């Protein structure tokens, strides 16, 4: 099997044809699953869903060029029961596409190749086995939380369950997601006040986990939520895999440090390729060392920055030439401040006397001598201005 990247964890090679025949002959209760760093592990179907994918390619048909464009490039990975796998990466890297491919929700204009195994076998995801929570909260605004979840339970749960059992399942699900205090509150929507964004997201999750699916897909569950609401939602989701042994796969864009600490495994994508796959706790160390190796040397940085600065100054008149003109004007102003000041002792008698008497220091004297010269460069002389104004009316006025 081709490795994911140098940072990826090693996965067990795919099963041979003979071994697959042996698996099919075994009982339905036990199957062989791929597990990192192990040759063979036996899992019970009733304990959870072990999802693996190998050399997964997804291409989309380009109608303009009459060809196809790859979105995912030979991805390989796995998701284990009782763990939360986070799919992360920048916008457009293929997070939602990978999630849709694993959940079997790709559109008609896409093509998929590679293997996706459930508990070591190729099989379709049956109703009730998996659930998919979209990032859009499409809910009935006029219903309360309790009503929305109870009606959803009646639609999804089998007729073999009594109404009391369905109601109990709905109440338990509401409690699992921490909505018991808001169960009698209307969901609300445009023009009607109701639940917050985080509460609506938890209602959407409640409606999908009523059937107790062993495999749960979530497409950006923290989209549009603040850090506090995001943590509340993800902490409730994380509690589900700990308690019930669910396999949870979530695509997420920019989690906070508190939310990131809830992840067990991380699949980091970039341009449809895996950059890192492994424990989330080790991702900082691995990606940090990768970043350090990518830095250019100090001498290279100095040369590049100097070259860029020269190009910028030559092309930007306001950045370089105007500054040069200002510096020349300041130089002339400072240089003429001491013009004809005199070089004999008599020209500095006042300064010498006042300095010896402790009136001021040399620094104060020099700085205050410069200020009037700078002022004269920008403000007309007051005496000259007065003469210009008074001159027209200099003759006596005889009334």
C-alpha positions in Angstrom: 0.0 0.0 0.0 1.3 3.4 -0.8 2.0 5.5 2.2 0.1 8.7 2.8 3.0 11.0 3.5 6.2 10.8 5.5 4.2 12.1 8.5 1.5 9.5 8.2 1.1 6.5 10.4 1.7 3.2 8.8 -1.4 1.1 7.9 -1.7 -2.6 7.5 -1.5 -3.7 3.8 -4.8 -4.7 2.1 -6.0 -8.2 2.7 -5.2 -10.8 0.1 -8.0 -12.5 -2.0 -7.6 -15.7 0.0 -7.9 -13.9 3.3 -11.0 -12.1 2.1 -12.6 -15.5 1.2 -11.8 -16.7 4.7 -13.4 -13.6 6.2 -16.6 -14.2 4.2 -16.8 -17.8 5.5 -16.6 -16.6 9.1 -19.7 -15.8 11.2 -21.4 -12.5 10.8 -20.4 -11.5 14.3 -16.6 -11.4 13.7 -14.7 -9.8 10.9 -11.1 -8.9 10.4 -10.3 -5.1 10.4 -7.2 -3.2 9.3 -5.4 -1.7 12.3 -2.2 0.4 12.3 0.9 -1.5 13.3 -0.8 -4.9 13.7 -1.2 -7.8 11.3 -4.7 -9.0 12.4 -7.3 -7.8 14.8 -10.7 -9.3 15.3 -13.7 -7.0 15.9 -17.2 -7.7 16.7 -19.8 -5.9 14.6 -21.9 -5.2 17.7 -19.1 -3.2 19.3 -18.8 -0.5 16.6 -17.9 0.3 13.1 -14.3 0.2 11.9 -14.1 2.3 8.7 -11.0 2.2 6.5 -10.3 3.7 3.0 -7.4 3.1 0.7 -6.1 4.9 -2.4 -9.3 6.9 -2.6 -9.6 9.1 -5.7 -12.5 11.5 -6.4 -12.8 13.3 -9.7 -15.4 15.7 -11.0 -16.5 16.0 -14.6 -15.6 19.3 -16.3 -18.3 20.0 -18.8 -16.4 23.0 -20.4 -13.2 21.1 -21.1 -15.0 17.7 -21.6 -12.6 16.1 -19.1 -12.3 15.4 -15.4 -10.5 17.2 -12.6 -9.3 15.3 -9.5 -10.4 16.6 -6.1 -9.0 13.9 -3.8 -5.6 12.3 -4.7 -5.2 8.7 -3.4 -6.2 9.2 0.2 -5.7 6.4 2.8 -6.9 6.4 6.4 -9.1 4.9 9.0 -11.6 5.7 11.8 -11.9 3.5 14.9 -14.9 3.0 17.2 -15.0 5.1 20.3 -12.9 7.8 18.7 -13.4 11.2 17.1 -11.6 11.7 13.8 -11.3 15.4 12.7 -10.8 16.2 9.0 -9.1 19.6 8.8 -7.6 21.9 6.2 -8.1 25.2 4.3 -11.1 26.0 2.3 -11.4 24.0 -0.9 -8.9 21.3 0.2 -11.5 18.5 -0.1 -12.8 18.1 3.5 -16.5 17.9 2.6 -15.8 15.8 -0.5 -13.9 13.2 1.6 -16.8 13.2 4.1 -19.3 12.8 1.3 -17.3 10.0 -0.3 -17.1 8.0 3.0 -20.8 8.5 3.6 -21.8 7.6 0.0 -23.2 11.0 -0.7 -21.2 12.1 -3.8 -23.1 13.8 -6.6 -23.9 12.4 -10.0 -21.1 14.4 -11.7 -18.3 12.8 -9.6 -16.4 9.6 -10.0 -14.9 7.6 -7.2 -12.2 4.9 -7.1 -10.4 3.1 -4.4 -11.6 0.9 -1.5 -13.9 1.9 1.4 -14.3 -1.0 3.9 -16.7 -1.3 6.8 -15.3 -3.7 9.4 -13.0 -5.1 6.7 -15.7 -5.7 4.1 -17.3 -3.8 1.2 -20.9 -3.1 2.1 -23.5 -0.4 1.8 -24.3 1.8 4.8 -27.8 0.6 5.9 -30.4 2.9 7.4 -29.7 3.3 11.1 -26.1 2.2 10.8 -24.8 5.7 10.0 -26.1 9.2 10.2 -25.0 12.4 8.4 -25.4 15.9 9.9 -25.1 18.7 7.4 -23.8 22.2 8.3 -27.1 23.8 7.6 -29.7 23.7 10.4 -32.9 23.1 8.4 -35.5 22.9 11.1 -39.2 23.8 11.6 -39.1 27.1 13.3 -42.6 26.9 14.9 -42.0 23.6 16.8 -40.4 23.3 20.2 -37.3 21.3 20.7 -39.3 18.4 22.3 -41.8 18.4 19.6 -39.3 18.4 16.7 -37.3 15.6 18.2 -40.3 13.5 19.1 -41.9 13.8 15.7 -38.5 12.9 14.2 -38.4 9.8 16.4 -41.8 8.7 15.2 -40.7 9.0 11.6 -37.3 7.2 12.0 -37.9 4.5 14.7 -39.5 1.3 13.7 -43.2 0.5 14.3 -42.1 -2.4 16.7 -41.3 0.3 19.3 -44.2 1.6 21.3 -45.0 5.3 21.5 -43.7 5.4 25.1 -40.4 3.9 24.0 -40.1 6.4 21.3 -40.9 9.2 23.7 -38.3 7.9 26.1 -35.7 7.7 23.3 -36.4 11.3 22.4 -36.1 12.4 26.1 -32.8 10.6 26.5 -31.4 12.1 23.3 -32.4 15.6 24.4 -30.6 15.0 27.7 -27.5 13.6 26.0 -27.1 16.8 24.0 -27.8 19.1 27.0 -31.1 20.5 25.7 -33.3 19.6 28.7 -33.5 23.3 29.8 -34.6 24.4 26.4 -36.9 21.5 25.4 -40.1 23.6 25.7 -38.6 26.5 23.7 -39.5 27.1 20.1 -36.7 26.7 17.6 -37.4 30.0 16.0 -36.1 31.5 12.8 -36.5 34.6 10.7 -38.7 37.1 12.5 -39.2 34.8 15.5 -36.9 34.6 18.5 -35.9 31.2 19.6 -32.8 29.0 20.2 -29.2 30.1 19.8 -27.0 28.9 16.9 -25.3 26.3 19.1 -28.6 25.0 20.4 -30.0 24.7 16.9 -26.9 22.7 15.9 -27.4 20.3 18.8 -31.1 19.9 17.8 -30.0 18.9 14.3 -27.6 16.3 15.8 -30.3 15.0 18.1 -32.6 14.3 15.2 -29.9 12.2 13.5 -28.7 10.1 16.5 -32.2 8.9 17.5 -31.6 5.6 15.7 -28.3 5.2 17.7 -26.1 5.0 14.7 -22.7 3.4 15.1 -21.1 5.7 12.5 -21.7 9.5 12.6 -20.6 12.0 10.0 -20.7 15.7 10.7 -20.0 18.4 8.1 -18.5 21.4 9.9 -20.6 21.2 13.1 -19.0 24.4 14.4 -19.6 26.6 11.4 -21.1 29.9 12.3 -20.7 29.4 16.1 -18.5 31.3 18.5 -15.8 29.5 20.5 -18.0 28.8 23.6 -20.9 27.4 21.5 -18.4 25.3 19.4 -16.9 23.8 22.5 -20.3 23.0 23.9 -21.4 21.2 20.7 -18.2 19.3 20.3 -17.9 18.2 23.9 -21.4 16.7 23.6 -20.4 14.9 20.4 -17.2 13.7 22.0 -19.1 12.2 25.0 -21.1 10.1 22.5 -18.1 8.2 21.3 -16.8 7.6 24.8 -20.0 6.3 26.1 -21.5 4.3 23.2 -18.4 3.5 21.2 -19.5 5.4 18.2 -17.2 6.1 15.2 -17.5 9.8 14.6 -15.9 11.6 11.6 -16.2 15.4 11.5 -14.9 18.0 9.1 -13.9 21.2 10.8 -12.3 24.4 9.6 -10.8 26.4 12.4 -11.2 24.8 15.8 -10.1 26.5 19.0 -7.5 24.9 21.2 -10.1 23.6 23.5 -12.1 22.0 20.7 -8.9 20.5 19.2 -8.1 18.8 22.5 -11.3 16.8 22.1 -10.0 15.1 18.9 -8.5 11.6 19.0 -7.2 11.5 15.4 -6.5 14.1 12.8 -6.6 14.0 9.0 -5.0 17.2 7.7 -5.6 17.9 4.0 -4.1 20.3 1.5 -5.2 20.5 -2.1 -6.8 17.1 -1.9 -3.8 15.4 -0.5 -3.0 14.2 3.0 -0.4 16.3 4.9 -0.7 14.5 8.2 -2.7 11.5 9.5 -2.3 10.3 13.0 -3.0 11.2 16.7 -4.2 14.7 17.1 -2.0 15.2 20.2 1.2 14.6 18.0 0.1 16.9 15.2 1.6 20.1 16.7 5.0 18.4 17.1 5.0 16.9 13.6 3.7 20.0 11.7 5.9 22.2 13.8 9.1 20.3 12.8 7.9 20.4 9.2 7.5 24.2 9.4 11.0 24.6 10.8 12.5 22.6 8.0 10.8 24.9 5.4 12.3 28.1 6.7 14.9 29.8 4.5 18.3 30.6 5.9 19.1 34.0 7.4 21.4 35.1 4.6 18.8 34.1 2.0 16.1 36.1 3.8 18.3 39.2 4.0 19.1 39.0 0.2 15.5 38.5 -0.8 14.1 41.2 1.4 16.8 43.7 0.3 16.1 43.0 -3.4 12.4 43.3 -2.8 12.8 46.6 -1.0 14.9 48.1 -3.9 12.3 47.0 -6.4 9.5 48.5 -4.4 11.3 51.8 -3.9 12.1 52.2 -7.6 8.5 51.6 -8.6 6.7 53.6 -5.9 7.2 57.3 -6.2 5.4 58.1 -3.0 7.5 55.6 -1.1 11.0 56.6 -2.1 11.2 59.9 -4.2 8.8 61.9 -2.0 10.7 60.7 1.1 13.9 61.8 -0.5 12.5 65.2 -1.2 11.4 65.6 2.4 14.8 64.5 3.7 16.5 67.1 1.5 14.2 69.8 2.8 14.9 68.8 6.4 18.6 68.7 5.8 18.5 72.3 4.4 16.5 73.5 7.3 18.8 72.0 9.9 21.9 73.2 8.0 20.7 76.8 7.8 19.8 76.9 11.4 23.4 77.7 12.3 24.1 79.9 9.3 26.1 83.1 10.2 25.8 82.3 13.8 29.4 83.6 14.4 32.6 81.9 15.4 34.1 84.5 17.9 33.4 84.7 21.6 31.3 87.8 21.3 28.6 86.0 19.3 28.0 83.6 22.1 28.3 85.8 25.1 24.6 85.6 26.0 24.6 81.8 25.8 27.8 81.5 27.8 26.5 83.7 30.6 23.2 82.0 30.8 24.7 78.6 30.7 27.2 79.4 33.5 24.3 80.7 35.6 22.5 77.4 35.1 19.6 78.8 33.2 19.6 75.9 30.7 21.8 73.3 29.1 23.4 73.0 25.7 20.9 70.5 24.4 17.9 72.7 25.4 19.5 75.7 23.8 20.2 74.0 20.5 16.8 72.3 20.2 15.0 75.6 20.8 17.1 77.5 18.3 16.1 75.0 15.6 12.4 75.2 16.2 12.0 78.9 15.0 14.0 78.1 11.9 11.7 75.1 11.1 8.6 77.3 11.8 9.9 80.0 9.4 10.0 77.5 6.6 6.3 76.8 6.7 4.7 79.8 8.5 5.1 83.4 7.1 6.8 86.0 9.3 4.3 87.7 11.6 5.8 91.1 11.2 5.6 90.9 7.4 2.1 89.7 7.5 1.1 92.6 9.8 2.7 95.1 7.4 0.8 93.8 4.5 -2.5 94.0 6.3 -1.9 97.5 7.8 -0.4 99.2 4.8 -3.6 99.9 2.9 -5.1 101.8 5.9 -1.9 103.6 7.0 -3.3 107.1 6.3 -5.4 108.8 9.0 -9.1 108.4 8.8 -11.0 111.6 9.0 -14.6 111.1 10.0 
